[in-house]
Amino acid sequence: MYGMRPGSSSVSLAAQGSQESVPSVTIRVMIRIHRKIPVSALRLLLFDLDGTLVDSKQDLAQSINAMLHNYDRPELPVEVIADYIGDGAPMLVRRALGDPEDEEFFNEALRYFLDYYREHKLDRTYVYDGVLEALGRIRAAANGHPLTMVVLTNKPVAPSRAIVEALGLSDFFPQVYGGNSFQTKKPDPLGAQILMRELGVGPEQTCMIGDSSNDVLTGRNAGMWTIGLTYGFAPHTLEEAPPDVLVDTPAELAEVLAARQETL
């Protein structure tokens, strides 16, 4: 999907013996840097939730399909629903219904989905492997310097906060903001701008981290730095809106953001 970053390398190791040879092994550095981030200057990290910190697609898909079944509509594959995630609950439901013109029906279906999801949001949702460790490394690397981590998602704020708390993320994210916390959703920069103003930091001190073009565009629109994650729900959209830094795993994210004394 992506080529190697500038300055990255592939290392081929081969050893030759008198009797046999050892097969070559290629090691690739997969962090891709499109624009260098002054990591030591960062004071605010804004994290997306779904596809970034947690894998919630099974519960979201189950809730969408329960809604579709309730209205005698065919269910959708999980991966199709996952591709609809990222722009908030209303858009998720609208896409699943094929953009219905009947607004009364749409609003009824949206309420059904939200009520169902409220009860099933934690059935199979889990924190991605390595995320808790990565967050711990990032926080430890701040080494006493001010560093605030906040969740900024398009998911409604009530289930977002409940998920963060239930899955042990609230220690890192005491502040969680959802798609209904502000007048607009990502990629509109309003929410990010309000948070920066309230926390007294500038865009050059802030980084938006997420798995989709929505997150990258939010960062761009607010003048912030951006990091994209390819392990989430919508990595293909990052080709349309490349982030400043692109990583494949939570460990690589920690490698980037834990380098507090360097400019990456």
Secondary structure per residue as TSV (DSSP state, phi and psi in degrees):
chain	resnum	aa	ss	phi	psi
A	1	M	-	360.0	-47.1
A	2	Y	-	-122.6	148.7
A	3	G	-	-80.8	-179.9
A	4	M	-	-73.8	148.5
A	5	R	-	-72.0	156.6
A	6	P	T	-58.4	129.4
A	7	G	T	88.2	-7.2
A	8	S	-	-79.9	170.1
A	9	S	-	-146.6	154.8
A	10	S	E	-115.1	129.5
A	11	V	E	-112.0	121.5
A	12	S	E	-103.2	122.7
A	13	L	E	-110.7	122.0
A	14	A	E	-138.3	136.4
A	15	A	E	-122.7	136.6
A	16	Q	E	-110.7	126.5
A	17	G	-	-108.7	170.5
A	18	S	S	-69.4	-29.7
A	19	Q	S	-102.2	-32.5
A	20	E	-	-151.6	165.9
A	21	S	E	-115.1	149.5
A	22	V	E	-92.2	129.9
A	23	P	E	-57.1	144.9
A	24	S	E	-69.8	147.9
A	25	V	E	-123.9	129.7
A	26	T	E	-106.2	126.6
A	27	I	E	-114.4	125.0
A	28	R	E	-117.2	136.3
A	29	V	-	-84.6	119.6
A	30	M	-	-101.8	2.2
A	31	I	-	-75.1	121.4
A	32	R	E	-107.1	125.5
A	33	I	E	-111.0	118.1
A	34	H	S	-99.6	-28.2
A	35	R	S	-148.6	130.3
A	36	K	-	-70.2	131.8
A	37	I	-	-99.5	127.6
A	38	P	-	-78.1	81.3
A	39	V	G	-58.2	-38.7
A	40	S	G	-65.2	-17.3
A	41	A	G	-90.2	-10.4
A	42	L	-	-68.8	137.0
A	43	R	-	-124.9	-15.3
A	44	L	E	-139.7	126.8
A	45	L	E	-116.0	121.2
A	46	L	E	-103.4	121.1
A	47	F	E	-110.1	133.6
A	48	D	-	-67.8	166.7
A	49	L	-	-107.8	-70.3
A	50	D	B	-69.0	125.4
A	51	G	T	83.6	-2.5
A	52	T	T	-120.2	-56.4
A	53	L	T	-99.2	-37.1
A	54	V	E	-129.9	151.4
A	55	D	E	-99.2	105.1
A	56	S	-	-114.1	8.3
A	57	K	H	-65.9	-31.1
A	58	Q	H	-65.8	-44.3
A	59	D	H	-70.9	-37.4
A	60	L	H	-65.8	-42.4
A	61	A	H	-64.8	-42.6
A	62	Q	H	-60.3	-40.7
A	63	S	H	-70.6	-39.6
A	64	I	H	-64.0	-45.2
A	65	N	H	-68.2	-30.9
A	66	A	H	-64.7	-40.6
A	67	M	H	-64.1	-45.9
A	68	L	H	-61.8	-43.5
A	69	H	H	-61.0	-38.0
A	70	N	H	-62.2	-29.4
A	71	Y	T	-106.4	22.6
A	72	D	T	55.9	40.5
A	73	R	-	-111.3	150.0
A	74	P	-	-65.6	141.5
A	75	E	-	-71.2	161.0
A	76	L	-	-114.7	148.8
A	77	P	-	-61.7	150.4
A	78	V	H	-57.1	-43.5
A	79	E	H	-67.8	-30.1
A	80	V	H	-67.3	-45.4
A	81	I	H	-63.1	-40.3
A	82	A	H	-58.8	-34.0
A	83	D	H	-71.5	-17.9
A	84	Y	H	-87.4	-10.9
A	85	I	T	-79.6	146.2
A	86	G	T	131.2	-19.1
A	87	D	S	-111.4	18.0
A	88	G	-	98.3	161.9
A	89	A	H	-61.5	-44.5
A	90	P	H	-58.2	-43.0
A	91	M	H	-70.2	-35.5
A	92	L	H	-60.1	-47.5
A	93	V	H	-66.7	-41.6
A	94	R	H	-61.6	-43.1
A	95	R	H	-65.5	-41.9
A	96	A	H	-63.8	-30.3
A	97	L	T	-89.2	-0.9
A	98	G	T	76.0	33.1
A	99	D	-	56.1	65.9
A	100	P	-	-67.1	147.3
A	101	E	S	-84.1	-23.3
A	102	D	-	-77.9	101.2
A	103	E	H	-68.7	-31.9
A	104	E	H	-65.3	-43.6
A	105	F	H	-63.9	-43.7
A	106	F	H	-58.7	-47.1
A	107	N	H	-64.2	-35.7
A	108	E	H	-66.1	-43.3
A	109	A	H	-65.7	-38.2
A	110	L	H	-62.4	-43.7
A	111	R	H	-62.4	-40.8
A	112	Y	H	-61.6	-46.5
A	113	F	H	-59.6	-48.0
A	114	L	H	-63.8	-40.0
A	115	D	H	-64.9	-41.9
A	116	Y	H	-67.8	-45.1
A	117	Y	H	-64.8	-34.7
A	118	R	H	-57.1	-35.6
A	119	E	H	-86.4	-19.1
A	120	H	H	-124.0	13.5
A	121	K	T	-66.6	-17.4
A	122	L	T	-118.3	15.8
A	123	D	S	-61.5	-49.0
A	124	R	S	-135.6	13.9
A	125	T	-	-79.8	138.4
A	126	Y	E	-146.3	158.2
A	127	V	E	-75.7	133.6
A	128	Y	-	-57.6	142.6
A	129	D	T	-55.6	131.8
A	130	G	T	91.4	-11.6
A	131	V	H	-68.0	-46.8
A	132	L	H	-61.8	-41.5
A	133	E	H	-64.1	-41.6
A	134	A	H	-63.5	-43.9
A	135	L	H	-62.4	-38.8
A	136	G	H	-62.9	-42.0
A	137	R	H	-65.0	-41.5
A	138	I	H	-64.1	-45.4
A	139	R	H	-66.5	-41.7
A	140	A	H	-64.0	-35.1
A	141	A	H	-69.2	-18.8
A	142	A	T	-62.7	-29.6
A	143	N	T	52.5	46.9
A	144	G	T	90.9	-13.4
A	145	H	S	-76.8	147.2
A	146	P	-	-59.9	125.4
A	147	L	-	-150.6	116.4
A	148	T	E	-110.2	134.0
A	149	M	E	-114.9	129.1
A	150	V	E	-132.4	142.9
A	151	V	E	-90.0	127.7
A	152	L	E	-128.7	103.0
A	153	T	-	-125.9	160.7
A	154	N	S	-89.1	-7.8
A	155	K	S	-66.5	147.4
A	156	P	-	-52.3	145.6
A	157	V	H	-68.4	-35.0
A	158	A	H	-62.8	-53.6
A	159	P	H	-65.7	-29.8
A	160	S	H	-63.1	-47.7
A	161	R	H	-64.2	-39.3
A	162	A	H	-63.9	-40.0
A	163	I	H	-66.9	-45.9
A	164	V	H	-58.6	-43.4
A	165	E	H	-69.5	-46.3
A	166	A	H	-66.1	-30.7
A	167	L	T	-97.5	13.5
A	168	G	T	77.2	23.3
A	169	L	-	-98.6	-10.3
A	170	S	T	-67.6	-21.9
A	171	D	T	-64.5	-30.7
A	172	F	T	-91.7	-29.1
A	173	F	-	-126.5	76.0
A	174	P	S	-67.0	-18.6
A	175	Q	-	-115.2	124.9
A	176	V	E	-130.1	128.6
A	177	Y	E	-124.6	137.2
A	178	G	-	-114.1	-173.3
A	179	G	T	-66.8	-18.2
A	180	N	T	-107.6	15.3
A	181	S	S	-82.1	-24.9
A	182	F	S	-129.2	173.9
A	183	Q	S	-71.2	-23.1
A	184	T	S	-130.9	164.1
A	185	K	-	-109.2	165.4
A	186	K	T	-57.5	141.2
A	187	P	T	-89.4	7.4
A	188	D	S	-61.1	136.7
A	189	P	S	-83.5	0.8
A	190	L	H	-54.1	-50.3
A	191	G	H	-59.3	-46.3
A	192	A	H	-62.5	-40.1
A	193	Q	H	-65.8	-39.7
A	194	I	H	-63.6	-43.3
A	195	L	H	-64.7	-42.3
A	196	M	H	-61.8	-42.3
A	197	R	H	-65.4	-43.3
A	198	E	H	-65.9	-33.5
A	199	L	H	-93.6	-2.9
A	200	G	T	69.6	36.7
A	201	V	-	-123.6	158.2
A	202	G	-	-98.7	167.3
A	203	P	G	-61.1	-29.5
A	204	E	G	-72.3	-10.4
A	205	Q	G	-106.2	9.2
A	206	T	E	-126.2	143.0
A	207	C	E	-132.0	132.9
A	208	M	E	-98.1	131.1
A	209	I	E	-124.8	124.1
A	210	G	E	-169.1	180.0
A	211	D	S	-105.1	4.9
A	212	S	S	-138.6	169.2
A	213	S	H	-63.4	-28.3
A	214	N	H	-55.3	-42.7
A	215	D	H	-70.0	-43.4
A	216	V	H	-63.4	-43.7
A	217	L	H	-67.6	-33.8
A	218	T	H	-59.7	-47.0
A	219	G	H	-61.1	-45.9
A	220	R	H	-61.8	-45.7
A	221	N	H	-64.1	-26.3
A	222	A	H	-98.0	-0.9
A	223	G	T	76.5	20.0
A	224	M	-	-94.3	171.2
A	225	W	E	-78.9	159.0
A	226	T	E	-138.5	142.6
A	227	I	E	-129.0	127.9
A	228	G	E	-104.5	147.1
A	229	L	E	-118.9	126.0
A	230	T	T	-87.5	-5.3
A	231	Y	T	-88.4	-0.8
A	232	G	S	-87.9	-152.1
A	233	F	S	-81.7	-32.1
A	234	A	-	-132.0	52.0
A	235	P	G	-63.5	-26.6
A	236	H	G	-63.7	-27.3
A	237	T	G	-72.1	-16.9
A	238	L	G	-73.3	-15.2
A	239	E	G	-71.4	-32.0
A	240	E	T	-77.1	-31.6
A	241	A	S	-134.2	78.8
A	242	P	-	-61.1	133.7
A	243	P	-	-79.0	172.9
A	244	D	S	-64.4	-39.9
A	245	V	E	-134.1	138.5
A	246	L	E	-121.6	130.3
A	247	V	E	-130.4	159.4
A	248	D	S	-104.3	-17.1
A	249	T	S	-143.6	159.6
A	250	P	H	-59.2	-34.4
A	251	A	H	-62.2	-40.0
A	252	E	H	-67.8	-35.9
A	253	L	H	-59.5	-45.2
A	254	A	H	-63.0	-38.2
A	255	E	H	-59.8	-39.9
A	256	V	H	-70.7	-51.0
A	257	L	H	-84.5	-11.9
A	258	A	T	-87.6	-6.2
A	259	A	-	-83.5	66.3
A	260	R	T	-68.9	-21.3
A	261	Q	T	-99.6	4.7
A	262	E	S	-124.0	163.6
A	263	T	-	-106.0	117.7
A	264	L	-	-93.7	360.0
